[in-house]
Amino acid sequence: MVHKYNFENATEKRLADKELGHVLMPHPDGQVKHPEHLEQHEMLQILQREAISGNFEVVKKTISELPEHQKKDTITMLKRSMDVSRYTWPEDIT
């Protein structure tokens, strides 16, 4: 089910308030409007699993395929997830 308002901007919020009354939070619209968030989350989980398992060749290849603006944050998140692993993060993946 897709809802009419997602409150992405103040105009949508005002229209929803006028139509529905005062509403603080929109109804969840699932991944209909933003499926890329689910895809990114699933990719991060796969990368974390591979890193924790010590499969750094797969991690390195996958990170190289990411857009430039996502690489630094992804590496930071992966390094933090390595606390539970017996492997250490390789220096050549930065």
C-alpha positions in Angstrom: 0.0 0.0 0.0 1.4 3.4 -1.0 0.4 6.4 1.0 -0.2 9.8 -0.5 2.2 11.7 1.7 5.8 10.9 2.7 6.5 14.3 4.3 9.6 14.8 2.3 9.1 18.5 2.4 7.0 21.1 4.3 4.5 21.5 1.5 3.5 17.8 1.7 3.3 18.1 5.5 1.0 21.2 5.3 -1.2 19.4 2.7 -1.4 16.3 4.9 -2.3 18.4 8.0 -5.0 20.1 6.0 -6.4 16.8 4.7 -5.9 14.5 7.6 -5.6 16.8 10.6 -2.4 17.3 12.6 -0.1 14.3 12.0 3.4 14.0 13.5 4.6 11.0 11.5 3.7 9.7 8.1 2.5 6.1 7.7 5.4 3.9 6.6 5.5 3.4 2.8 8.0 0.5 3.0 10.6 0.5 0.3 8.3 1.7 -2.5 9.8 5.2 -2.7 13.3 4.3 -1.7 14.2 0.7 -2.7 17.9 1.7 -2.9 18.1 1.8 0.9 17.1 -1.8 1.2 19.6 -2.8 -1.5 22.4 -0.8 0.3 21.5 -2.5 3.6 21.6 -6.0 2.1 25.0 -5.2 0.4 26.4 -4.0 3.7 25.3 -7.2 5.5 27.0 -9.3 2.8 30.2 -7.3 3.0 30.2 -7.6 6.8 29.7 -11.3 6.6 32.6 -11.6 4.1 34.9 -9.4 6.2 34.2 -11.2 9.4 34.9 -14.5 7.6 38.2 -13.1 6.4 37.3 -13.2 2.7 39.0 -9.8 2.0 39.4 -10.4 -1.8 35.6 -10.3 -2.2 35.4 -7.3 0.1 38.0 -5.4 -1.8 36.3 -6.2 -5.2 32.9 -5.2 -3.9 34.1 -2.0 -2.4 35.9 -1.0 -5.6 32.5 -1.3 -7.4 30.8 1.1 -5.0 30.3 4.8 -5.9 33.1 7.0 -4.6 30.9 8.8 -2.1 30.0 5.5 -0.3 33.4 3.9 -0.1 34.8 5.7 3.0 31.6 5.2 5.1 31.3 1.6 4.1 34.9 0.9 5.0 34.4 2.6 8.4 31.3 0.5 9.1 33.1 -2.7 8.1 36.1 -1.9 10.3 33.8 -1.4 13.3 32.1 -4.8 12.6 35.5 -6.5 12.7 35.5 -6.5 16.5 33.8 -9.8 16.6 36.2 -11.4 14.1 39.4 -13.3 14.6 40.7 -11.5 11.5 42.1 -8.0 11.4 41.3 -5.4 8.7 44.0 -5.4 6.0 45.9 -2.2 5.5 45.6 -2.3 1.7 41.8 -1.7 1.8 41.3 2.0 2.5 
